Amino acid sequence: MGFDEEVWSLLRKIPKGRVTTYKLVAEAMGSKAYRAVGNACRRNPYSPTVPCHRVVKSDGRVGGFCGEVSGRNVERKIRMLRVEDVEVRDGRVLNFSKILFKFRQA
């Protein structure tokens, strides 16, 4: 399995109404390639079935979506999160620590 496919496999584990971070995805893979995780999310051909919209920055900011760091795609990511009852205000996930999904270590 290639890097992108491994990222997409992990993203499938993030429950609706929860978020995780690029860093936590990379760490679950035994990697420090946080930006590469973001690139895999950007290349995700299975969205929204593979929920890359549930991956945010480590400080709770929404981050980019579909190759954009601002604009319509980021607004779409926020709408997708809100549909799943994830509250976002001023580009940040509210109650971030409470809804943060952490992958189980093998």
C-alpha atoms as one frame of an Amber mdcrd trajectory, in Angstrom:
protein
   0.000   0.000   0.000   1.378   3.408  -0.950   1.563   6.454   1.297  -1.625
   8.095  -0.018  -3.599   4.863   0.242  -2.430   4.389   3.823  -3.571   7.941
   4.664  -6.970   7.331   3.051  -7.328   4.058   4.961  -6.756   5.879   8.260
  -9.164   8.670   7.339 -11.954   6.110   7.036 -11.596   5.490  10.789 -12.438
   9.076  11.822 -16.019   9.050  13.110 -18.623  11.554  12.007 -18.642  14.545
  14.359 -14.954  14.186  15.205 -11.758  15.651  13.752  -8.117  14.664  13.788
  -4.929  16.413  12.738  -2.438  15.991   9.931   0.165  15.287  12.616  -1.881
  12.544  14.288  -2.476  10.850  10.932   1.264  10.920  10.185   2.129   9.621
  13.661  -0.368   6.768  13.255   1.647   5.816  10.189   4.937   6.009  12.107
   5.918   9.110  10.152   6.613  12.797  10.645   5.473  13.640   7.112   2.626
  15.928   8.219   2.632  17.969   5.022   2.615  14.806   2.932  -0.574  13.815
   4.769  -2.070  17.134   3.676  -1.031  16.440   0.100  -2.627  12.990   0.255
  -5.824  14.631   1.518  -5.698  17.091  -1.369  -5.358  14.191  -3.848  -8.145
  12.149  -2.229 -10.353  10.906  -5.101 -12.863   9.326  -2.695 -14.025  12.436
  -0.825 -16.355  12.689   1.030 -16.597   8.901   1.498 -12.991   9.092   2.694
 -13.464  12.098   4.992 -10.421  14.301   4.473 -12.602  17.236   5.586 -12.254
  15.863   9.137  -8.498  16.560   9.173  -7.494  19.934  10.650  -4.400  21.684
  11.943  -2.944  20.813  15.350  -4.093  24.131  16.821  -7.722  23.518  15.821
  -7.715  25.781  12.773  -9.599  24.267   9.866  -6.707  24.429   7.407  -7.010
  23.963   3.676  -9.279  21.890   1.512  -8.937  20.683  -2.087  -5.709  22.611
  -2.542  -7.023  25.933  -1.197  -6.046  27.579   2.078  -8.892  30.083   1.827
 -11.914  30.574  -0.379 -14.851  28.489  -1.512 -13.309  25.097  -0.876 -12.424
  25.956   2.722 -15.949  27.303   3.208 -17.212  23.986   1.822 -15.033  22.085
   4.347 -16.539  24.162   7.167 -20.068  23.455   5.895 -19.298  19.725   5.735
 -18.034  19.777   9.319 -21.077  21.718  10.508 -23.410  19.188   8.882 -21.665
  16.623  11.114 -22.276  18.840  14.186 -18.680  20.052  14.406 -18.847  23.684
  15.452 -16.489  26.080  13.680 -16.085  29.751  14.508 -13.576  32.154  12.964
 -11.875  29.266  11.179 -11.358  27.207  14.364 -12.995  24.034  15.598 -14.789
  24.702  18.886 -14.359  22.152  21.681 -11.333  20.927  19.742  -9.810  18.825
  22.523 -13.163  17.157  23.258 -13.852  16.030  19.688 -10.251  15.271  18.705
  -9.968  11.708  17.383  -6.738   9.893  18.233  -5.800   6.698  16.461  -5.151
   3.633  18.574  -1.567   2.498  18.518  -1.037  -1.088  17.432
